[in-house]
Amino acid sequence: MFLEGKRALVTGSTSGIGLAIARALAGEGAQVVLSGFGEPAAIAALCSELGATHVAGDLATRAGVEALMGEVGAVDILVNNAGMQHVAPVDEFPVDVWDTMLALNLSAVFHACRLAIPAMKAKGWGRIISTASAHSLVASPFKAPYVATKHAVAGLTKSMALELAQSGVTANCISPGYVWTALIENQIPDTMAARGLSREAVINDVLLAKQPTKRFVQVEEVAALALFMCRDEAGNMTGANVSMDGGWTAE
């Protein structure tokens, strides 16, 4: 197991992509710290399954991120996965939701990274992996803050990679297309309302219409890519924004 002796923090890791990444890291021997929402009993079961610990934190505030990182301490691997989505036209978008999305989807990534990097640099080894999106490369209507924050995460990743290029610390992001998670399932009703479409039409004509493979990305596929980024063989892979979107952004 090539990650024995490494500590990893995965945000948004009590479900979906984050949980799949946490499982993959734990499977290779990493000591994993989970962070996310859920029923206490379910989180306790996940910790037992993975031999992990769980640290709660409000990542939509700077103080919350600072408290989380302070409690977790030094990590070798930081996976920025927490995020949220809301679908609405720009002129009708709730401004408080805009503010929260920028804080959670973007500022939390910056704050977690700035606090994790010093220990990584001191060790001469580290991996920063952020979950971006196909929307870090292309846009869709009714998703202005999501598209804006994911573009920004990709840019932040590139800047960090350049700064850390000779430190042994890499920074990369993964840009999945539509992954069948609660995040996607929960935005379907809003998209139905915004576009006046049925559930089936949203899935087939809006979501999978974007992906030439005509299938949703699986969380295990994203986790496998994140795991590769942690290998020593990926030490020269930095500043990358790797698409896993069924060919969506190839068009």
Residue pairs with C-beta under 8 A, 6 or more apart in sequence:
1 27
1 28
1 29
2 28
2 29
2 230
2 231
2 232
3 25
3 28
3 29
3 30
3 77
3 230
4 28
4 29
4 30
5 29
6 29
6 30
6 31
6 76
6 77
6 230
7 30
7 31
7 32
7 33
7 73
7 74
7 75
7 76
7 77
8 22
8 25
8 30
8 31
8 32
8 33
8 75
8 76
8 77
8 78
8 79
9 32
9 33
9 35
9 72
9 75
9 77
9 78
9 79
9 112
9 116
10 18
10 21
10 22
10 25
10 32
10 33
10 34
10 35
10 79
10 81
11 18
11 35
11 36
11 59
11 79
11 80
11 81
11 82
11 108
11 112
12 18
12 35
12 36
12 81
12 82
12 83
12 131
13 19
13 21
13 22
13 32
13 34
13 35
13 36
13 79
13 81
14 34
14 35
14 36
14 37
14 38
14 42
14 43
14 46
14 54
15 36
15 38
15 181
15 182
16 179
16 181
16 182
16 183
16 219
17 81
17 131
17 176
17 179
17 181
17 219
17 222
17 223
18 36
18 79
18 81
18 82
18 131
19 34
19 36
19 46
19 219
20 219
20 220
20 222
20 223
21 79
21 81
21 129
21 222
21 223
21 226
21 227
22 32
22 34
22 50
22 52
22 79
23 50
23 223
24 220
24 223
24 224
24 226
24 227
25 32
25 77
25 79
25 226
25 227
25 230
26 32
26 50
26 51
26 52
28 227
28 230
30 76
30 77
30 230
31 51
31 52
32 50
32 51
32 52
32 53
33 52
33 53
33 54
33 55
33 72
33 75
34 43
34 46
34 47
34 50
34 52
34 53
34 54
34 55
35 54
35 55
35 56
35 57
35 59
35 68
35 72
35 82
36 43
36 54
36 82
38 46
43 54
44 54
46 52
46 54
47 53
47 54
55 68
55 71
55 72
56 68
57 64
57 65
57 67
57 68
57 71
58 64
58 67
59 65
59 68
59 82
59 103
59 104
59 108
59 112
60 100
60 103
60 104
60 108
61 103
62 107
62 111
65 107
65 108
65 111
65 112
65 115
66 111
66 115
68 112
69 111
69 112
69 115
69 116
70 115
74 116
74 119
74 120
74 123
75 116
75 119
75 120
76 120
76 123
76 125
76 126
76 127
77 126
77 127
77 129
77 230
78 112
78 113
78 116
78 126
78 127
78 128
78 129
79 129
79 130
79 131
79 226
80 108
80 109
80 112
80 113
80 128
80 129
80 130
80 131
80 153
81 130
81 131
82 104
82 108
83 104
83 105
83 131
83 149
83 183
84 100
84 101
84 104
84 105
84 183
85 101
85 143
85 146
85 183
85 186
85 187
86 93
86 94
86 97
86 101
86 145
86 146
86 187
86 190
87 142
87 143
87 187
87 190
87 191
87 194
88 94
88 97
88 142
88 190
88 194
89 141
89 142
89 194
90 144
93 144
93 145
97 145
98 145
101 145
101 146
101 149
102 145
102 148
102 149
105 145
105 146
105 149
105 150
105 153
106 149
106 152
106 153
106 156
109 130
109 153
109 156
110 156
113 128
113 156
113 160
113 171
116 126
116 128
117 126
117 128
117 160
117 164
117 169
119 126
120 126
120 128
120 167
120 168
120 169
121 164
121 167
121 168
121 169
123 168
124 167
124 168
125 168
125 169
126 164
126 167
126 168
126 169
126 170
127 169
127 170
127 229
127 230
128 157
128 160
128 169
128 170
128 171
128 172
129 171
129 172
129 173
129 174
129 226
129 229
129 230
130 153
130 156
130 157
130 171
130 172
130 173
130 174
131 173
131 174
131 176
131 222
132 150
132 153
132 154
132 157
132 173
132 174
132 175
132 241
133 146
133 150
133 175
133 176
134 175
134 176
134 177
134 178
134 210
134 243
134 245
134 248
134 249
135 143
135 146
135 147
135 150
135 151
135 175
136 150
136 151
136 153
136 154
136 173
136 175
136 241
137 151
137 154
137 175
137 241
137 243
137 249
138 248
138 249
139 147
140 147
140 210
142 191
142 194
142 195
150 175
153 173
154 173
154 175
154 241
157 171
157 172
157 173
157 239
157 241
158 239
158 241
160 171
161 170
161 171
161 172
161 238
161 239
161 240
162 239
164 170
164 171
164 238
165 238
168 235
170 229
170 234
170 235
170 237
170 238
171 238
171 239
172 229
172 237
172 238
172 239
172 240
172 241
172 242
173 240
173 241
173 242
174 222
174 225
174 226
174 229
174 242
174 244
175 241
175 242
175 243
175 244
175 245
175 249
176 217
176 222
176 244
176 245
177 210
177 211
177 216
177 217
177 243
177 244
177 245
177 246
177 248
177 249
178 184
178 207
178 208
178 210
178 211
178 216
178 217
178 245
178 246
179 216
179 217
179 218
179 219
179 222
180 216
180 217
180 218
180 219
181 219
184 207
184 216
188 199
188 202
188 203
191 197
191 202
191 206
192 198
192 199
192 202
195 202
195 206
197 205
197 206
207 216
208 214
208 215
208 216
210 245
210 246
210 248
211 217
211 245
211 246
211 247
211 248
212 246
212 247
212 248
212 250
212 251
213 246
213 247
214 246
215 246
217 244
217 245
217 246
221 244
222 244
225 242
225 244
228 234
229 237
243 249
243 250
